[in-house]
Amino acid sequence: MSSSATLDLDTLMRTGDVCRGEISVAALAALQDRLLDAVGSLAWQASVLRDLHGRPRVRLALEGTLVLQCQRCLLPMPHDVAHGWQVGVVETEALLPELEEEEEDVDFIVAANPVSVMRLVEEELLLSLPMMPRHETAACHGPEGRADKVVPARASPFAGLDKLRKP
């Protein structure tokens, strides 16, 4: 399936089928300002079930690699995505569960059937990407991560005043 794939919730709930496909990273328009390079693709897998209240719930899994920019050294930083989540789908805002009824691991969206896989993937990735991507300190080439950079100790600016004070 392509990046324009949609999920027919009613059919998938009835059949129990699992859909699979790939989304080109370049097609993730909502993420382009967060990526350093839009190369590769992400593999996705989706199934639909009905929750205790009869609402459709999409179970999604996503796997692949995104290229972010390390905010410390400004070099490319691969960010592995291996993420699974559940999304409850309702047709109107009136059908959204109250805060007390919401389950901790399920987010709800208002969407018409069929549901765009691209929309579900982009929304979840936007929430899951790090705000300030950085390499691990040992792997980073920035000032905080460079092992070869030695910061010389600076003398206190008040050290000279102490000499003036003593006769």
Number of C-alpha atoms within 10 A of each C-alpha: 11 12 19 12 18 16 17 14 20 15 12 18 17 11 11 12 12 13 16 16 16 19 22 15 21 14 16 18 11 13 16 13 9 18 17 17 17 18 14 14 19 19 16 22 16 20 20 26 19 15 11 7 7 8 15 19 21 25 17 22 18 22 16 17 18 23 19 23 21 20 16 17 17 16 17 17 21 16 17 11 17 13 14 14 14 19 18 23 21 19 13 11 11 9 12 18 15 8 8 6 8 13 11 7 8 14 16 18 15 15 15 13 14 13 17 16 20 19 16 15 17 16 12 18 16 13 9 11 15 12 10 11 17 21 21 10 14 11 11 20 18 19 14 12 16 14 13 8 10 8 7 6 6 6 8 8 7 8 9 10 10 8 9 8 7 6 4
